[in-house]
Amino acid sequence: MQQPNAHRVSQSIRQIIYGLLLNAPSCSQDISQNTLPSQLLAFNEVERINTNIKTSTVYAKQLLKDHCDLSKLAELPLARRQMLLLEALKVKLVVLESIPTFLKLPIAVTCYWLQSTEAKAKLQHLQALLLGMLREPLHAIINNPGNEDQQRGGAKMLYEELQEVKAPMRPGPRVDLDTAHVFCQWQSCLQMGLYLNQLLSTPLPEPNLTWLYNGSLVHGLCQRLLISSSAESLLSLCPEAKQLYEHLFNATRSYAPAELFLPKTKSKSKKRKQKKKVSSPGNTADSRHWCARSNRFGLLMLESLEEHVENSELE
């Protein structure tokens, strides 16, 4: 509860959505400018501040003048609507050129998320998200009879490795609350990015959300990346997946803060503090984790019907 509201990270996307939905007559400001139009159009948003509920005033952001009429928004050329979407997400189209069509929107959203000062993303968070996005292309390689046996075999090995990470352990694993908060922020950005994309009549194809993100998988990957494995060692099983991952990583890297790639260093005082915290049971460090058995959201860690279907298809 000490963390800020996770939806704060996507506020600027909502401001643009408000501006489009208002269909207001006075729309002379470009969204790239920080100045507001003379007629301020305010909205109330309810958010959590620690354990309290607060109402905040949020101002709509207006697009260019020729985009004010909501009824004519869908009539704009595809390239123009695409440009508006990417401008709202603060991403250049050229960055997405090497990205498969079905992943362009999630990668654009991830670039937006990485640029936000609210998001405290670390390298393992980004890597876990991108590795999770490989499940759908891996499934396609496995089920394509035109692919060579060796190619399909490598894809199947990597797919099964990801499925193993995704499968919940018994007893339930502890979920790091800082990591959970970071992924909640990403999901909020994705949700608002999807809404804006729909409002603009889908200039970018919508991803299949059941394949795109799985909580137990990304949390498991984060733990594995921190302890022993590297993304490269996992991807060595399938060259095709490794190449796709590199495209995804390079696209998002250009928008990530420089400190994301700095080598990890720990001061001696920090190490001593951590040692002290670990040695005392029931301390505040332990309260930063949830055990799935006592967590009311623990069902989210269980295997879903989707997993059962996937395993059946592979067999």
Protein Blocks (a to p, Z undefined) as FASTA:
>chain_A
ZZccfklmmmmmmmmmmmmmnopablcbcfkbmbdcfbdcdddddddehjbccddddddd
dddfklmpmmlmmmpcfklmmmmmmmmnopafklmmmpcfklmmmmmmmmmmmmpmklcc
dfklmmmmmmmmmmmmmmmmmmmmkbcfklmmmmmmmmmmmmmmmpccdddddddfklmm
mmmmmmmmmmmmmmmmmmnopabacddfklmpcfklmmmmmmmmmmmmcfklmmmmpmkl
mmmmmmmmmmmmmmpcfklmgccdddfklmmmmmmmmmpghiaklmmpccfklpmklmmm
pccfklmmmmmmmZZ
